């Protein structure tokens, strides 16, 4: 992607003064952030960038790894494997900062446990994570930045002449530039079939319309208890289909990941309780952030640990809480009973037990509706 950017004259003049931002290769924070987002030189072995795990061609998600059914990403060292699925970076800018609402419930923040309050905080995580990009510290990142004369000119013009002299300032400027890029329409075009439906440009099929009705229904599914159908200003047009809250929905551990990443047999992912700001509160154990549903049909596998590979399986997983049929207690991907929740405390019974069990027609209709939330640029992936 770096080669696709327009490279202008290096802006450091012979006198040592810095040219105005308009004269440098990356004239805005957004353009600088775009270059940084795709730059593998910001990882220890120069093999990994932000885009490695947030690939723009597949919804800013990671589906190219071969570990545990693509459930987790591989680090810059070629062997380190995490325990959680890389969430899509699309529409992430619309997530509010981590905080408590008026009722004392946590919401917002980046990562599955909200430990990064803002996009800037999130961008600071992977570069210094030994299991991801693996850079030892902010100084090492600053030294890599100084290797590139275009970066030197751009950082000086956009953040001040001495910004790269201070590693901490350089690192913070890096995260601010990446976050600026992530706030561009590139990540949030709002042009899915659903958006075009709202504008009256397309009509839903009978199956898609049934799925939409079920999704919005308070009688059958109550999906919008967690996947809020209204966005900023209460508008359907700006919805990311997330309340940004945290719930324990009883997701089982991903045994395939655990067999690969060397995690001790007694390890349990505490979810929100692992967020330092939550301080291990046992009432928050097992809770994870409600993901947005835009591009959900093309950004599997699913759940915080990628334990389910197919979107239909996810619908059936929710359905098991409401159906008494023995067949609905079987995971179609394993042929066995649904595995037990990794953490059975704090199950969101109110949100999960919402109505009657769904038949196959209704399950398929929900999947069809969720496919309409796919950005136009990714619609060709729906058939793959």
C-alpha positions in Angstrom: 0.0 0.0 0.0 3.0 2.3 0.6 3.7 2.3 -3.1 0.2 3.5 -3.9 0.8 6.8 -2.0 1.9 9.9 -3.8 5.5 10.6 -2.9 6.6 14.2 -3.2 9.8 16.0 -2.6 11.5 15.4 0.7 10.7 18.4 2.8 13.9 18.9 4.9 15.6 21.8 3.2 19.4 22.2 3.0 19.2 25.0 5.6 17.7 22.5 8.1 14.4 24.2 8.3 11.2 22.2 7.8 8.8 22.8 4.9 5.1 23.3 5.4 3.0 20.1 5.6 1.6 20.7 2.1 5.1 20.1 0.7 5.9 16.8 2.3 5.2 13.2 1.1 2.5 12.8 3.8 0.8 16.2 4.1 -1.8 15.3 6.7 -2.0 13.1 9.8 -4.4 10.8 7.9 -1.9 10.3 5.0 1.0 9.7 7.4 -1.2 7.3 9.4 -2.0 5.4 6.3 1.7 4.9 5.5 2.3 3.8 9.1 -0.6 1.4 9.0 0.9 -0.5 6.2 4.6 -0.3 7.2 6.1 -3.6 8.2 9.3 -1.8 9.3 7.6 -0.9 12.5 7.8 -4.5 13.7 10.9 -6.2 15.1 11.6 -8.5 12.2 10.1 -6.1 9.6 7.4 -8.7 8.6 4.3 -7.3 10.2 2.2 -4.1 10.1 -1.2 -3.1 11.4 -2.7 -4.2 8.1 -1.3 -7.7 8.6 -4.0 -8.5 11.1 -6.5 -5.8 9.9 -6.5 -6.4 6.2 -8.4 -3.8 4.1 -9.4 -6.3 1.5 -11.3 -8.5 4.0 -13.1 -6.0 6.2 -9.9 -4.9 8.1 -9.9 -8.4 9.8 -7.5 -11.3 9.7 -8.5 -14.4 7.9 -5.3 -15.4 6.3 -3.6 -17.2 9.2 -3.4 -21.0 9.4 -3.6 -21.2 13.2 -6.7 -22.8 14.7 -9.0 -22.2 11.7 -7.8 -18.6 11.4 -9.1 -17.8 14.9 -6.0 -16.0 16.0 -3.1 -14.2 14.4 0.6 -15.1 14.3 3.2 -12.6 15.6 6.1 -11.0 13.8 8.4 -13.7 15.0 6.4 -16.2 12.9 5.4 -18.4 15.9 3.8 -16.4 18.6 0.1 -17.0 18.8 -2.4 -15.1 21.0 -5.6 -16.3 22.6 -8.2 -13.9 21.0 -9.5 -13.3 17.5 -8.3 -10.0 16.0 -11.4 -7.8 15.8 -12.2 -5.8 12.7 -10.8 -2.3 12.7 -13.7 -1.2 10.4 -16.1 1.2 12.2 -13.9 1.0 15.3 -13.6 4.8 15.4 -17.3 5.0 16.3 -16.8 3.1 19.6 -17.0 5.5 22.6 -14.2 5.7 25.1 -14.2 3.2 27.9 -16.4 4.3 30.7 -19.4 3.5 32.9 -22.9 4.5 32.0 -25.4 6.0 34.4 -26.3 2.6 35.7 -22.7 1.7 36.4 -22.3 -0.7 33.5 -19.1 -0.7 31.5 -19.1 0.2 27.9 -16.9 1.4 25.1 -13.2 1.1 24.6 -11.1 -0.9 22.2 -10.0 -4.6 22.3 -12.4 -7.3 23.5 -12.0 -6.2 27.1 -11.9 -2.4 26.5 -8.5 -2.0 28.0 -7.6 0.7 25.4 -9.9 3.6 25.9 -9.3 5.2 22.5 -8.1 4.4 19.0 -4.8 6.0 20.0 -4.4 3.8 23.0 -5.3 0.7 20.9 -2.7 1.6 18.2 0.0 1.7 21.0 -0.6 -1.9 21.9 0.5 -4.2 19.0 3.9 -2.5 18.2 5.2 -3.2 21.8 3.5 -6.5 22.3 6.2 -9.3 22.2 3.6 -11.7 20.7 2.6 -9.3 18.0 4.9 -6.7 16.3 7.5 -7.2 19.0 9.3 -3.9 19.2 11.1 -3.6 22.5 10.2 0.0 23.4 9.2 3.4 22.1 12.9 4.3 21.3 13.2 1.4 18.9 10.1 2.6 17.1 11.4 6.1 16.9 14.7 4.8 15.4 12.8 3.0 12.7 10.8 6.1 11.9 14.0 8.1 11.5 15.2 5.6 8.9 12.6 7.0 6.5 13.3 10.6 5.3 9.7 11.0 4.3 8.6 10.2 7.9 11.2 12.6 9.3 9.8 15.4 7.2 6.2 14.6 7.8 6.5 14.2 11.6 8.4 17.4 11.8 5.8 19.3 9.8 2.8 17.7 11.5 3.9 17.3 15.1 6.8 19.7 15.6 10.5 19.8 14.6 11.8 17.9 17.6 9.1 15.2 17.9 11.3 12.4 16.8 14.0 13.4 19.3 11.8 12.2 22.2 10.9 8.5 21.8 7.7 8.9 23.9 6.5 11.9 21.9 7.4 10.1 18.6 5.5 7.0 19.7 2.5 9.0 20.7 2.5 10.9 17.5 2.7 7.6 15.6 -0.5 6.4 17.4 -2.2 9.7 16.8 -1.5 9.5 13.0 -2.7 5.9 12.8 -5.9 6.7 14.7 -6.4 9.7 12.3 -6.3 7.3 9.4 -8.7 4.9 11.1 -11.2 7.7 11.4 -11.4 8.3 7.7 -14.4 7.1 5.6 -12.0 4.3 4.3 -13.0 2.4 7.5 -16.6 3.4 7.7 -18.3 4.0 4.3 -21.9 3.1 5.4 -22.7 1.9 1.9 -23.9 -1.7 2.5 -27.0 -3.1 1.0 -28.8 -2.3 4.3 -27.7 1.4 3.9 -29.0 1.4 0.3 -32.2 -0.1 1.6 -32.7 2.7 4.1 -32.2 5.2 1.3 -34.8 3.4 -0.9 -32.2 2.5 -3.5 -32.8 -1.3 -3.2 -35.4 -3.6 -2.0 -34.8 -6.6 0.3 -35.6 -10.1 -0.8 -38.4 -11.8 1.1 -35.8 -13.7 3.1 -33.8 -10.6 3.9 -37.0 -8.8 5.0 -38.0 -11.6 7.3 -34.5 -11.6 8.8 -34.7 -7.8 9.3 -38.1 -8.2 11.0 -36.8 -10.9 13.3 -33.6 -9.0 14.1 -35.6 -5.9 15.1 -38.3 -7.9 16.9 -38.8 -7.8 20.7 -41.0 -10.9 20.5 -38.7 -13.4 18.7 -35.0 -12.5 19.1 -34.5 -9.1 20.8 -31.1 -9.0 19.0 -31.1 -5.2 19.5 -30.8 -5.6 23.3 -27.1 -5.9 22.6 -26.7 -5.1 18.9 -28.2 -1.6 19.1 -30.0 -0.8 15.8 -29.6 3.0 16.3 -26.3 4.9 16.1 -25.2 8.5 16.7 -28.2 10.8 17.2 -30.5 7.8 17.3 -30.3 7.3 13.6 -30.5 3.9 11.9 -28.1 5.2 9.2 -25.2 5.5 11.7 -25.6 2.3 13.6 -22.7 -0.1 13.9 -25.1 -2.6 15.5 -23.4 -2.6 18.9 -24.4 -1.3 22.3 -20.7 -1.3 23.1 -21.6 -3.0 26.4 -20.1 -6.1 27.9 -21.8 -9.5 28.5 -21.0 -13.1 29.2 -23.0 -15.1 26.7 -21.4 -18.4 27.6 -18.9 -18.8 24.8 -16.8 -22.0 25.3 -13.0 -21.9 25.3 -11.3 -22.5 21.9 -9.5 -25.8 22.5 -7.7 -25.6 19.2 -6.1 -22.3 20.2 -5.2 -23.5 23.6 -3.5 -26.6 22.1 -1.4 -24.3 19.9 -0.4 -21.2 21.9 1.1 -22.9 24.9 -1.4 -21.5 27.4 -1.3 -23.4 30.6 -4.2 -25.9 31.1 -5.6 -23.9 34.0 -5.8 -20.6 32.1 -9.2 -19.0 31.9 -9.8 -15.8 29.9 -11.5 -13.5 32.4 -12.6 -11.0 29.8 -13.6 -7.6 31.1 -12.3 -8.5 34.6 -8.8 -8.6 33.1 -9.1 -5.0 32.1 -6.8 -3.1 34.6 -9.4 -0.4 35.1 -11.9 -3.1 36.3 -9.4 -4.4 38.8 -10.4 -8.1 38.6 -14.0 -7.5 39.7 -15.5 -11.0 39.8 -18.9 -9.6 38.6 -17.2 -8.8 35.3 -15.7 -12.2 34.7 -16.4 -13.8 31.3 -17.8 -10.6 29.8 -16.7 -9.4 26.4 -17.6 -6.3 24.4 -20.5 -6.6 22.0 -19.0 -6.5 18.5 -20.5 -4.4 15.8 -22.1 -6.4 13.0 -21.1 -4.4 10.0 -19.2 -6.8 7.6 -19.9 -9.7 10.1 -20.6 -12.1 7.2 -17.2 -11.7 5.7 -15.0 -11.3 8.9 -15.3 -14.7 10.6 -14.4 -16.7 12.5 -16.6 -15.6 15.3 -16.7 -14.7 19.0 -13.8 -13.2 21.0 -11.8 -16.4 20.5 -12.9 -17.4 17.0 -14.4 -20.6 18.3 -17.1 -20.7 15.6 -16.3 -20.7 12.0 -19.7 -20.1 10.4 -22.1 -17.3 10.9 -25.1 -19.7 10.9 -23.4 -21.5 13.8 -23.4 -18.3 15.8 -27.2 -17.9 15.3 -27.7 -21.5 16.4 -25.5 -20.9 19.4 -27.8 -18.1 20.6 -30.9 -20.2 19.6 -29.8 -23.0 22.0 -30.8 -20.9 24.9 -34.4 -20.7 23.7 -35.0 -24.0 22.0 -36.0 -27.2 23.8 -35.3 -29.4 20.8 -32.4 -31.9 21.3 -31.1 -31.2 17.8 -30.6 -27.5 18.8 -28.3 -28.5 21.6 -25.8 -29.8 19.0 -23.0 -27.7 17.6 -23.2 -28.3 13.8 -19.5 -27.7 13.5 -18.5 -30.5 15.9 -21.5 -32.8 15.8 -21.4 -32.8 19.6 -23.3 -31.0 22.3 -22.4 -27.3 22.7 -19.3 -27.1 24.9 -19.7 -25.6 28.3 -19.1 -21.9 28.8 -15.5 -21.1 29.7 -16.9 -19.0 32.6 -20.4 -19.9 33.7 -20.6 -17.0 36.2 -22.5 -13.8 35.2 -24.4 -15.3 32.2 -26.6 -12.7 30.6 -29.7 -14.8 31.0 -32.0 -11.8 30.5 -30.5 -11.0 27.1 -30.0 -14.6 26.0 -33.4 -16.1 26.9 -35.6 -13.8 24.8 -38.3 -15.8 23.2 -39.2 -19.0 21.3 -36.7 -21.2 19.5 -36.2 -20.4 15.8 -36.8 -22.9 13.0 -34.4 -23.2 10.1 -36.3 -20.8 7.9 -35.9 -18.0 10.5 -32.3 -18.9 11.3 -31.5 -18.7 7.6 -33.4 -15.4 7.3 -31.3 -13.8 10.1 -28.2 -14.9 8.3 -29.5 -13.4 5.1 -30.2 -10.1 6.9 -26.7 -10.0 8.5 -25.2 -10.4 5.0 -26.9 -7.1 4.0 -24.7 -5.3 6.5 -21.6 -5.9 4.3 -19.9 -2.9 2.8 -20.3 -2.6 -0.9 -16.5 -3.2 -1.5 -16.8 -6.6 0.2 -20.0 -7.9 -1.3 -18.1 -10.1 -3.7 -16.8 -12.0 -0.6 -20.2 -13.2 0.3 -20.1 -16.0 -2.2 -16.7 -17.3 -1.0 
